[in-house]
Amino acid sequence: MKTKFIAVIALPLVLTLSACGDTWGQRAVTGGGIGAGTGLAIGAVAGWPLLAPVLVGTAVGAGIGAATTNNK
């Protein structure tokens, strides 16, 4: 139950904040940073070892940030 609650709260936060910047690189870097912070918070609250959630959060955040780049 606790893990589902965390996922429901964290996923919209990650999707909303992961795409800050104007270029593809900026959005990937800021998304990765925000994803790393989110992964760290989720890992700490859930009581997991912290390295894996940080790495997954970084990868997901960078991917979402890069994928949502405006093509002007």
C-alpha positions in Angstrom: 0.0 0.0 0.0 2.8 2.4 0.9 4.7 1.8 -2.3 1.6 2.4 -4.4 0.9 5.6 -2.6 4.4 6.8 -3.2 4.2 5.9 -6.9 0.9 7.7 -7.3 2.4 10.9 -5.7 5.8 10.7 -7.3 4.9 9.9 -10.9 2.9 13.1 -11.6 5.7 15.1 -9.9 8.4 13.6 -12.0 6.4 14.1 -15.2 5.6 17.7 -14.4 9.0 18.8 -13.3 11.3 16.7 -15.5 11.3 18.9 -18.6 12.7 22.3 -17.5 14.9 24.0 -20.2 14.8 25.0 -23.8 17.1 22.6 -25.6 17.2 18.9 -25.7 20.4 18.8 -23.6 19.0 21.2 -21.0 15.8 19.2 -20.6 17.7 15.9 -20.3 20.1 17.3 -17.7 17.4 19.0 -15.6 15.1 16.0 -15.9 17.9 13.7 -14.8 18.6 15.9 -11.7 15.0 16.1 -10.7 14.6 12.4 -11.3 17.6 11.7 -9.1 16.2 13.7 -6.3 12.8 12.1 -6.6 14.4 8.6 -6.7 16.4 9.5 -3.6 13.3 10.7 -1.8 11.3 7.6 -2.7 14.1 5.3 -1.7 14.6 7.0 1.6 10.9 6.9 2.5 10.5 3.3 1.4 13.6 2.2 3.3 15.4 0.8 0.3 19.2 1.1 -0.4 19.5 4.5 -2.0 21.8 3.9 -5.1 19.3 1.9 -7.2 16.4 4.4 -6.9 18.7 7.3 -7.7 20.0 5.6 -10.8 16.5 4.7 -12.0 15.2 8.2 -11.2 18.0 9.8 -13.1 17.5 7.6 -16.2 13.8 8.0 -16.2 13.9 11.8 -15.6 16.5 12.3 -18.3 14.6 10.2 -20.8 11.3 12.1 -20.1 13.1 15.4 -20.3 14.7 14.6 -23.6 11.6 13.1 -25.1 9.5 16.2 -24.3 11.7 18.7 -26.1 9.8 21.2 -28.2 10.7 20.9 -31.8 10.5 24.5 -33.0 
